Amino acid sequence: MRFTLLTLTSALAALAPLTAAHALDEVTVALAIPPAVHDGAPYAAAEELRFFKDENLSVKTIVFQGAGALLPQVASKRVTIGYPTSEPVISSYFSGKDVLPLRYFYNGVPTNTMEFAVLEESPIKTITDLKNKQIGVGALTWGTIPGGRAALRTAGLTPGKDVDYVAVGALAAGFQALKAGRVDALNFNSSWNDMLEMSGTKIRRVAYPEVFSETAGNGFITHVDNFRDNPDLLARFGRAYTKAQIACQANPEYCVQAFWRANPQAKPADVAPEKALADAATLLSRRLDRVLNKRDGTPRVPGQYDLTSIKAGIQAMADAGEYPSANVPVEDIFSNSLIEQINNFDANAVREKARSAK
């Protein structure tokens, strides 16, 4: 009997590492657009620096074509977390019967990064100049389109009547559509327009009206049941992701290389390695500065929602006719209840770890 117990104990001890390895909580994150270096690097850094594993998580991302395709996946619990823009979720509250059972728990883009971009030689200099023009977007299911339409209406234009949206594809496909004259402008985010400029194409940026500058953009969202039943899981994910962003701000070159290691097809093959790395690091740094800092340079609380600004943005959307009213339960859509847990870590230790990473 003693031999049997000893043998059993040894066997269990040998299996313990395997059991622990399989104990990671699986999290699937649905993205509305393919990740590029500026927004995909934190995921790669979180893997390489073990931020996800330190939180006992196994994270994978899946790309869907726009928020319209993504949201049903989260609402049906096929994926754990989504990363859509907020307009489609807010819009669901106006139907009166099909409110999406979702809740945001992390503000991924606390400032509006969307803008219109035209070629430098284009006569278009203001939003009003887009009259009778075609505007390119990645797909007509993109959740950013309502905000763009609101910006156009604020300038006196009527989308679908005197200005049209056209699906041209994301990134390079959209860039080519603009350069070839198939569209007059692109309605992409500022980081994608940074990429277009760095590729050698000179552009002019046309900003949204100021009232739309601080509205909620993309954020992490989950089913209300998951929010209620698994808040610790969500907090652990948000903490690992935040650590990765801070790490990438401290050492953007490392994070770019981590992204390329995870996505070798994304590394430019026709650009000198030094220039490719410098340009990508600049893209990433610009993105993180917009996300982690306010316009005056002071740090934001990562992931936190400014509910007052969100309400003002919703009112502006209603005033532009994009929403039928501003009467939506903002506190039920956006939550800051996990933010303290998410930011409960030593940020300086994360920066030190990142600076030593290669």
SVG drawing of the C-alpha trace seen along z (x, -y; Angstrom):
<svg xmlns="http://www.w3.org/2000/svg" viewBox="-40 -74 58 76">
<polyline fill="none" stroke="black" stroke-width="0.4" points="0.0,0.0 2.8,-2.4 4.4,-1.8 1.0,-2.4 0.5,-5.7 4.0,-6.8 3.5,-5.9 0.2,-7.7 1.6,-10.8 4.5,-10.9 2.2,-10.5 0.0,-13.4 3.0,-15.6 4.2,-14.9 0.8,-15.8 0.5,-19.0 2.4,-21.2 0.2,-19.8 -2.9,-20.5 -1.8,-24.1 -0.9,-24.6 -4.5,-23.6 -6.0,-25.8 -5.6,-29.0 -9.0,-30.8 -9.6,-31.2 -10.6,-34.6 -11.6,-35.3 -11.5,-38.9 -13.5,-39.9 -12.0,-42.8 -13.9,-44.9 -10.9,-45.5 -7.6,-43.7 -5.0,-44.7 -2.1,-46.8 1.1,-47.5 -0.4,-50.6 -3.2,-48.6 -2.0,-45.0 1.4,-45.5 0.0,-45.5 -1.5,-42.0 1.9,-40.7 3.7,-42.3 1.2,-40.9 2.0,-37.5 5.8,-37.8 6.0,-39.6 3.6,-37.0 1.1,-39.6 -1.8,-37.4 -0.3,-34.3 0.4,-36.2 -3.3,-36.8 -4.0,-33.1 -5.4,-33.9 -5.1,-32.4 -6.1,-35.1 -6.8,-34.9 -8.3,-37.5 -10.7,-37.0 -11.4,-39.6 -14.9,-40.3 -16.0,-42.7 -17.0,-45.7 -19.0,-46.2 -22.2,-45.1 -20.8,-41.6 -18.9,-41.6 -21.7,-42.5 -23.9,-39.5 -20.9,-37.3 -20.7,-38.9 -24.4,-39.2 -24.8,-35.4 -21.8,-34.7 -19.8,-33.0 -16.9,-35.3 -16.0,-36.6 -15.1,-40.2 -15.6,-42.5 -13.8,-45.7 -16.4,-47.7 -17.0,-51.4 -20.0,-52.6 -22.5,-54.0 -24.2,-50.7 -24.7,-49.7 -26.1,-53.1 -28.4,-52.9 -29.9,-49.6 -31.5,-51.5 -33.7,-53.4 -35.4,-50.3 -37.5,-49.8 -37.3,-46.0 -33.8,-44.8 -31.5,-46.4 -28.2,-44.5 -27.4,-42.7 -23.9,-44.2 -21.9,-46.4 -18.6,-48.3 -16.1,-47.8 -12.9,-49.4 -12.5,-52.6 -10.0,-51.7 -10.1,-54.9 -11.1,-57.8 -10.7,-60.4 -12.1,-60.5 -9.4,-59.4 -11.6,-59.3 -11.0,-61.9 -11.5,-62.5 -8.3,-62.4 -7.8,-63.7 -4.8,-63.9 -2.8,-67.0 -3.6,-68.4 -7.3,-67.9 -9.5,-71.0 -11.3,-69.6 -10.3,-71.6 -13.4,-71.5 -16.2,-69.0 -18.5,-71.2 -16.2,-70.6 -17.2,-66.9 -20.5,-67.7 -21.2,-65.4 -18.1,-63.4 -17.5,-59.8 -15.9,-58.8 -14.2,-55.5 -14.5,-53.2 -13.3,-49.6 -16.8,-48.1 -20.4,-49.5 -20.8,-47.6 -18.2,-49.7 -19.5,-51.1 -17.6,-54.4 -19.9,-55.4 -22.7,-56.9 -20.2,-59.3 -18.9,-60.2 -22.4,-60.8 -23.1,-63.0 -20.0,-65.1 -21.2,-65.5 -24.7,-66.5 -23.3,-69.0 -21.6,-70.6 -24.9,-70.7 -24.5,-67.7 -26.9,-64.7 -25.3,-61.3 -26.8,-59.2 -28.1,-62.3 -25.2,-64.7 -22.3,-62.6 -21.9,-58.9 -20.0,-56.2 -18.2,-53.5 -16.6,-50.3 -13.0,-50.2 -11.4,-47.8 -9.0,-48.5 -5.5,-49.9 -3.6,-49.3 -6.8,-48.6 -8.3,-51.9 -5.1,-53.8 -5.0,-52.6 -8.6,-53.6 -7.8,-57.2 -4.6,-57.4 -6.3,-56.0 -9.2,-58.5 -11.9,-55.9 -12.9,-57.9 -12.4,-61.5 -11.7,-61.0 -11.1,-58.3 -12.9,-58.1 -10.2,-56.2 -8.6,-56.7 -5.6,-59.0 -3.2,-56.1 -4.1,-54.6 -3.7,-58.1 -0.3,-58.3 0.6,-55.0 -0.5,-56.5 1.6,-59.5 4.7,-57.5 4.3,-55.4 5.1,-58.6 1.6,-59.9 1.0,-63.5 -2.5,-64.1 -4.6,-66.7 -6.7,-65.8 -10.2,-67.2 -11.1,-67.0 -14.6,-66.3 -16.3,-69.3 -15.0,-69.9 -18.1,-68.6 -17.3,-65.1 -13.6,-65.1 -14.1,-63.4 -16.8,-60.8 -16.3,-57.1 -14.6,-55.2 -13.7,-51.5 -13.8,-49.8 -13.9,-46.3 -17.5,-45.0 -19.0,-41.8 -22.4,-40.2 -24.2,-41.6 -24.3,-38.0 -20.5,-37.8 -20.2,-41.3 -22.3,-40.1 -20.9,-36.6 -17.2,-37.0 -16.0,-40.5 -12.7,-39.1 -12.0,-37.6 -12.7,-40.9 -10.5,-42.8 -7.6,-40.4 -7.9,-40.8 -8.1,-44.6 -5.1,-44.7 -2.9,-42.6 -3.9,-44.7 -3.2,-48.0 0.2,-46.7 1.0,-45.9 0.1,-49.4 2.2,-51.0 5.1,-48.6 4.7,-49.7 4.8,-53.3 8.1,-52.7 9.7,-50.6 7.8,-51.0 10.6,-49.4 10.4,-46.2 6.6,-46.0 6.8,-46.6 9.3,-43.7 7.0,-41.5 4.1,-42.3 6.2,-41.4 7.2,-38.1 3.6,-37.3 2.6,-38.6 5.5,-38.2 3.4,-39.0 2.9,-42.5 6.6,-43.4 7.3,-45.6 9.4,-43.7 10.2,-46.7 11.5,-49.1 14.9,-49.3 14.7,-47.5 15.8,-50.6 13.2,-52.8 10.5,-50.2 11.2,-49.9 11.4,-53.7 8.2,-54.4 6.3,-51.6 7.5,-52.7 6.4,-56.3 2.9,-55.0 2.7,-53.1 3.9,-55.9 1.5,-58.4 -1.4,-56.0 -0.5,-55.4 0.0,-59.1 -3.6,-59.7 -5.0,-56.9 -3.0,-57.2 -2.7,-61.0 -5.1,-63.9 -4.6,-66.7 -2.6,-68.7 -0.2,-65.8 -1.4,-64.8 -2.1,-61.0 -5.5,-59.5 -6.8,-56.8 -6.4,-53.8 -9.8,-52.4 -11.9,-55.0 -15.0,-56.4 -15.8,-60.1 -19.6,-59.8 -20.2,-63.5 -18.3,-63.8 -20.1,-60.7 -23.5,-62.2 -22.5,-65.4 -21.4,-63.4 -24.7,-61.5 -26.6,-64.8 -24.5,-66.1 -25.4,-62.9 -29.0,-63.5 -28.8,-67.2 -27.2,-66.0 -30.2,-63.7 -28.1,-60.5 -29.9,-59.5 -33.6,-60.1 -32.9,-61.4 -30.3,-61.6 -32.4,-59.6 -30.3,-56.6 -29.1,-55.0 -25.4,-55.9 -24.6,-54.4 -26.1,-51.0 -23.9,-51.0 -20.6,-52.1 -19.1,-51.1 -16.1,-52.2 -16.7,-49.6 -13.6,-47.5 -11.2,-50.3 -9.7,-50.4 -9.0,-46.6 -7.6,-46.9 -5.1,-49.6 -4.0,-47.8 -0.4,-47.1 3.0,-48.8 3.3,-50.7 6.9,-51.6 7.8,-47.9 6.1,-47.3 8.1,-50.1 11.3,-48.7 10.5,-45.2 9.7,-46.6 12.8,-48.7 14.9,-45.5 13.0,-43.5 14.4,-42.7"/>
</svg>
